[in-house]
Amino acid sequence: MAVTLYNLKAESGLKKLDEYLLTRSYITGYQASKDDITVYSALPSVPSYEYGNVARWYKHIDALLRIAGVSGEGSGVTVESSLVAEETVATPPVSDTKAAEAEDEDDDDVDLFGEETEEEKKAAEERAAAVKASGKKKESGKSSVLLDVKPWDDETDMKKLEEAVRSVQLEGLFWGASKLVPVGYGIKKLQIMLTIVDDLVSVDNMVEDYLTVEPINEYVQSCDIVAFNKILALSEEEEEEGSVIDSIRIKLNCLV
């Protein structure tokens, strides 16, 4: 459904938008789209954290525009620069009232705030064109995974087990920090972090096709996914500096 917002430069408009985003991650649908760019462009400045939901959404869209871009079409959104004035009108005839009710039932638009001005439309189009012209491909989402790798028994060489696990090299797969965790009766399991590009790697398939088949199954008895979390895309500079590995180590230390 199309969405209409207005008066986003005033507190009343921001408050309405904040309420609207309370249960939503994006303006329309379940992924970032041109509707988000339209509203993003209509905001005069970075929203105050007084409007927590708007600030969260704005920061996320701003990061997408700088890193990956936004290509979703969306359902349609318009932004009106001023509130719709209340007008006093005479009570319409019964026939007109029924016609109006029928028209409302057929209306699929969610008219929250009004229509977008030509100036705001132009600004949104320019922003969208700038993002498209940047030539950056939209990055797939990434996830961090914590994997338990269990050996056959206490005689399994855990060093060779970890080497065998890390020998699996796939496009979109990045191995991270690891540690040995006591299980009992002298047996330890390998707990290892990995980062995957969601569109390129399936953890279930990796376990089934690589980690539990020959020759790796000489050391690996089974694998379990302990944690699976979506992560925000980072810039190439941040990845080169090892910020991903640092964040993984922090998470891993919290599990000790």
Secondary structure as UniProt FT lines:
FT   STRAND          3..6
FT   TURN            8..9
FT   HELIX           11..20
FT   HELIX           21..23
FT   HELIX           34..42
FT   TURN            49..50
FT   HELIX           52..67
FT   STRAND          77..80
FT   HELIX           94..106
FT   STRAND          110..111
FT   HELIX           118..133
FT   STRAND          142..151
FT   TURN            154..155
FT   HELIX           158..166
FT   TURN            171..172
FT   STRAND          173..184
FT   TURN            185..186
FT   STRAND          187..197
FT   TURN            198..200
FT   HELIX           203..206
FT   HELIX           207..211
FT   TURN            214..215
FT   HELIX           216..218
FT   STRAND          220..231
FT   HELIX           236..240
FT   TURN            241..242
FT   HELIX           243..254
//
